[in-house]
Amino acid sequence: MSLREQIVKQINKLLFLALIWILSAFSLKAWQVESTLKKETSKYDQANAEYLLIEAQKYFLLEDYERAIAFLDKSIDVDEKNHAAWFKKAEIYLAKNDTKKGVEAIQKAIALSSNNKYYYVLAAELEKANRNPEGAARYYELMATYTPDYQVYLVELANVFQAVGKTREAIELFRKQESLTLDQSMKLVEMLMQSSKEKEAITLMEQLVIDYPLDMDIKYQYANVLSSSGQQTEAIQFLENQTSMNAAMRLLLSDLYASQGQSDAKFQLLTRSFNDPNASLSDKVLLLGQLLLENSSQPPVGLIDSLQTVLENQYPNEPLAIENGAYVYTKLAEQTSDPQRALFRTKSIEKYQRLKDLKPGDFKVWDKVLTHAYENENWKQLNIDAEEALSLFPNQAIFYIYLASAKIELNELDEASDLLGQATRMTRANTLLKSQILAKQAQIAFLNGQTETADSLLKEAVSLEEVHPDALKQNGEILLSRVEKNAAPVSEKSAELKKVKESAEKLYANGQYNQALITLLHYIHTFEDLNDGATLELFGDTYFQIKLNALAVKYWKMAKELGGGSEKLDQKIASGQIN
């Protein structure tokens, strides 16, 4: 190769290298520009996505969910990794009760950000709303696995785990924590007791008593855990060593004394509690109520009466104390016999009358006052009180019925009829009250000599979906008066009589007393002339079962006069009850 050719070749090589360098430099510059543009575009997209998310939140707060979702969808279009937008969508779907879409949305949020505890909590809430506790438990498990600060949701986690039979796993999660709040500790105690780990539960409760020395509920729970673990003696000793107790502790100690057969200790506790200045009125009411309910067959009448008297002397103007007296003396009247029964009825009436003066604007008190007067057939007092009650509560149908009942018994029939008409307009779909009103209207018709109208009204009263006891009672009173006027032995002219009676006897034997009575009442309307002792005794038995004892005795006496009753008929009449 000549020298000239060599020089040209070298120059071409240099020119090529220069071109490569220029192109390389240009490419680098282009790459740098492109990278900068991408970064700037990404920042812009993120800012735009955040703006759209803020707009969505605004409409979410306004409960305009459709617009909120539209903005969230735009935000996700701009930034496909916007997990917060998916979370917000799931939140909206929960508010809309669209749990299926909610779960789908929260799953995408979790896929983009797996270490956010709030996402798992929302997922669990969605599954609970979807009635899928297993799904909720699964998300709580994932939360415990992938998030470091989930402890605040331990109680919620435990509740779900318990529901799906994973109490053991929940206990293990609780044990892994360095410390627990009081609520979490109590939840752990509950799960330990459920899992028959009483020893560990007691140890934990002992530490809680030390950590919270002034917390009465903790002391109660500790004694309760001891008792539930079979350590009743230890529980009694612990409670007896307390210088002060709340209502729950007193009730528990009272129960423990009863379970150990320590009646004297129980009564002494009651006396101490009623003289304890730290014991509240509600404490004493609860204790007295427990004493009354636990000894319903043979109540310690003297003690109960004495403690109620102490209560009223301590709180002379407290409605709760007087209301408790009304309840106590009503119960004692039910559980005793004359002359105590008459005394306690008088006391209960006095308490109810005091209550309406202490709480004149309380509907419940007036309802109790009128109900008590009505049930005890104190018609003059009912007339006075019902008129006053209606001046305060003019829209109460039952008060019109009570006043009408008093007017009927006081022979003011026209006014009673008007009152029942007003009550009818107010009862609407209340079939029980309608049945009662029809019975009262039948009573007025019967007293006015309109027997066919009375029969028609009574038949309708006992044919409703709900039959009021007054309808059954009124039927019985009217039919009994007819039997007394036209008592005659049963004839053999109707096989249907036997069939209906057997049907009623079967219902009675199955404890369906109301239905048995209704069946008999329909039978009487059909076969008025067929009255026999056995049938009237069954009437009496049925009325006794629905707690119309006075009417039952009347039927038993008439059954005895007609003959054909059972061997126990004399005993029923003498005792006034079925033994």
Phi, psi and omega in degrees: 000136182286165181299318182298319181295320179298319181294316180298317180299318180295319180297317180299321179296316180295319178298322180294316179297321180296318180297318178300316182296317180297315180296320179297316180298317180296319179295318180298316180296319180296319180296317180298317179296316181296319180297317179297318180298319179298317180297316180295320178296317180299317179296322179295315179299317180297317179297318179295319179297320179294321177299316179296324178294320178296318178298319179298319180297323179299314181288332175297315180295331177276000181063025172265078191293326182295315178294321179301315180295323179299316178293323179294320178298319177296320179298319179290325177298320180288317181229098185292347178261018183281083183293331179297325179293320177296321178299314181295322177299317179298322179296319179294318180296327175295317179297327180275358182063028174259077190291329181298310178294327179298316179296318179299319181292316183290331176297322177291323177297317180293322179298327180275334181213095189271000184247022180256111185297327182296331179293319180291323179296316178296320178300318179295320179297320178297318180292323177294319177297332179273006181057045179232077183298329178298318178296319178297317179298321179299318180290325176294323176297317178296321178300315180294334181277319191252352179240141186274341189237052184267000189303329183297340181256020183297319182295316178298319177300314182297319180300317180290317179299320178298320183295333183251015176076028179246040182298321181299316180296322178296318178301317180298320177296320178295319182295334182286344184284145178290325179209158180232148172287172179298314179299320180291322178296318180293326177294321178295319177301315179302315182291324178296319179295320178295331182265015178060033176253057187298321183299314179295322179296317180296318179299317179295318180294323177300320179291323179294322176299322178290318183288332183232069188295340182259359184274108182294325181295323178297318179296319177299313182297323179297313179297323180293320177296318177300313181297315181294338179271006179088007182256061183295321180299315179296322179296317178298314180299317180298314181292321180295334181277355181280136180286335177214154181221151172266181184299317182298319180294319180295317180296319179296315180296322177298316177299318181295318176300316181297319182293333180265004180073023183263069184298319181298317179296322179297314180292324177295322177299316179300314180298316179298318182296320181289340177259000181277119180295340180274349179278129183278168176301317180296324176303311185292321178298317179296316180296318181292321177297320178296317179299320181291317183288324182289339184237047186294330182279319179225076183289146173286081191304313182299317181294315181297314179299318180296315181293322177295323177296318177299317181300314181289329176290325179285327183230069188295336183242017179267118180305324182297321180294318180289319178297323177295322177298319178299317180293313184299312185286332173295316179294319180295325178295326179287333189256000181237174178241165180300146007275351180299319182302314180297320180297315183289327175297318178298317180295320181295320178297318179300319181294318180296321178294322177293325182298318182292335176281326180283328182229066186295336181263010183262111181302318183300323179294314179297322178299318179292319179299311182291319179299318181296314179296321180294312182294331180263008175055038177269077194291321181296316179292322178298320179300316180292311185290321182293322177297318179293320180297320180291334175291335179267325184229076186285357183251018182257108183301321184296329179291324175296321179294318179298314181295320178299320179299317178296318180297322178300312182292335177267009176064033174255071193288322181296316179294322178299319180297319178297318180297320179291327175296319177295319179296321179300319181292342184258347186282329179055244187266011182279095185291332180294313178293323179299320178298319179294317180298316179300322179295320179293320177296324176295322179297317178296315180300318181295318179293333177272006178081011181266073189294321181293319177297318179299315179299317182296317180294319179293320178299319178293323183297323182267002180259358181284166180299320175242128182251124181283143178305329179297328178293320178293319181294315182296321174303313182297318182295315182292316181293324179296322179296327178288321178297320181295325180281330188223051181286128180210147178299153180290140175263171182260023189273003181219115174287338181293329177305310182297319181297314181293318180296318178298322178297317179294320180297322179294317178297319178298315181297331179272006178080009179268070190293316180300315181292324177298317181292319179298320177299316179294321181296317176298323180294319181295320178300328183276325185234061184299331184273358183254081181246125179226161185301319182297319180293317180293328176294321177295321173305309181301316179301317183291319177297325177297320182294333178261019170069031171253069191295318182298319179292324178300315181297322178300317180292323179295320180295318178294323177299321179295320179295321182282330182087161179096005179279181182277173180292339183271004186297315179299319180295320179297318181294318183292319184269341183073020180201169176266118182270000000 
